[in-house]
């Protein structure tokens, strides 16, 4: 009886090892040799890859958006600086005109 049990265990062990080896070999080759392969075993490898690609894409989109926001900020700062320079130029021009008016009035009074 123990010899029969030992024989059955040995056959079971050999078949199990062969089945696992076939399964791993097929996964390694990227082929599914068995119809009843547990999809979660292969899905576990694909999900991190897909997740990694999504994270990379999201990171690139965030970096692109940040660059665009920085460029917009620089453009707005430049516009503001140009407006301030124009304002200063206009004030200077107005001061010159006022000085010219005073000079003319002073000349008329003399």
Residue pairs with C-beta under 8 A, 6 or more apart in sequence:
22 33
22 34
23 33
23 34
23 37
25 33
26 32
26 33
26 34
26 37
27 41
27 42
32 42
